[in-house]
């Protein structure tokens, strides 16, 4: 029961954060005042969702047969605007909690976000449950009259004329729901015009699930004084052939408040394995921006057009969290609790079907509109890679969606399917190389042999690639092999290699040079050996037997889990001209010492392992001075 001892017209101060919030809204959003109506209608729609859900399991509700709708009335002469709903309503305690208390309103979180963001506060207002306060941008006075759905609850009116305090007092009204009366200030007189309100409703609220009736003047006294202003169509339940592109785009824009049309859409109607309707969208940008009303990941879940969950995370895998849209089920019972939804076997079947549909739609996009798919990949590729690494059930289905750069196509994207088609007849494996950026990976000494012999290598420079490789081990029977691994079997060499190979160091010179590297580098390397895998580069670093592979090293480095620069084997190219010249230098020799250090640190740099690249600058200058001195002496 409501406490009847509360004094009439009791003045209550707004909390400090609420006053600060009102100051921001009033002074910062003057160019976007119309969003106040969007927020009030959104709140009313939420109240209608709540009462609709309540009535599924509770028959003891005030005005059980009342129409679930919103009524908006503009009175140009009085300069007022009234928004009424037949929703769940509020008690006196609800009013204090929802309209004047920091704990529930989310105002503190909004203020922190507004302070940290360069975005306009209008773009984030809906995300923190503070949309109601936007009404003070246009109001001289606001009155909120409400009666809760609880049969014994009394009605109260909440009123405020400034950002300092508000009053609450009992009031007589029989209607369940909430009525907001706004006395508009002079600068907001346009919002008392019926045509302007209809324009705003069509712009922001056309597909609200409940009818929005619009009237003007003395509409309450006219039997037919209101007309429906929104289309309210459950567009996802219509036949695909009956919906126009413009309707899809309008629905998407109201769902997301995105100014651009989606990259693609998926309208899916099926009766097997479950009967459901789905309308899904892929936004053009992965970052929805602060304008988005979406507070969490997830799809809107309806049961027979009744909204059950605003953000259902159980209908698609986590890596498809960027998908926006609605799903409507015929096979879930209307009285299912929100908590029980995720445990329903019907949800599991819906998830499997929706996941398959999204994957198939992306494959079609890649095949039929490759340019659009490239846009998709640049925005969402990391999510697909996340799925490959984490989804043991459907991960393989994502392989064909992957795209990479390669030594064959450094500026373009290639699929694994295309790579396999270009493989040489005798090639058994798919080769890849991990790096930090495209420029450095193209210069990697690990590519020497493969470039020389025309073997294509996928170049993986996205931080997600290392995680992806935990799930991607082979494709179409071809194993993926890292060309930086010491134990990777080299494919057959072209005959032309024999013609271009330089002369190797003599055994004695080579032994002395290796001893020099070992002595100078000490415990920084596990060994120094020669290799026949290098042609253009003097040296490279590889992992010793038993070491954590390069992919996991990179994962640890990104996660910063006790990562240390790993000790590797330094492999030398005995045919490289630099090493042959170094072998002729007498010892002790400062230039020889400098060259040994530079070769090692250059190898660290190319691997993305150098802890302080700038420290190489003095040594490089020293080498340049030595080269200049030799040139002058000649």
Protein Blocks (a to p, Z undefined) as FASTA:
>chain_A
ZZfkbcghiacdddfklmmmmmmmmmmmmmmmmmmmmmmmmmmmmmmmmmmmmmmmocbb
ghklbccdddddddfknopaddddfbebpafklmmmmmmpfklnommmmmmmmmmpcbdf
klmmmmnopmmmmmmmmpcbdcdddddfblkbccdddddfbfkbccddddddfbgcjddd
ddddfklmmmmpfklmmmmmmmmmmmgcbdcdddehjlmmpmklpccfbfoiafklpcfk
lpcfklmmmmmmmmnopabdcfbdcddddfbfbdcdddddddfbfbgojmbmbfbgcddd
deehiafbfbdcklbcfklmmpgcddddfkbcfkbcfklmmmpmklmmmmmmmmmmmmmm
mmmmmmmmmmlmmmmmmmmmmmmmmmmmmmmmlmmmmmmmpccddfklmmbccdfklmmm
mpcfklmbdcddddfbfklmmmpmklmmmmmnopacdddfbfklmmmmmmmmbgehiacd
dfkbmklccddddfklmmmpccdddfklmmmmmmmmmmmnmmmbgbdcddfkbfkbmbdc
dddehiacfklmmmmmmnopoiacddddddddfkbmklmmmmmpccddfklmmmmmmmmm
mmmmmnopafblmlmmmmmmmmmmmmmmmmmmZZ
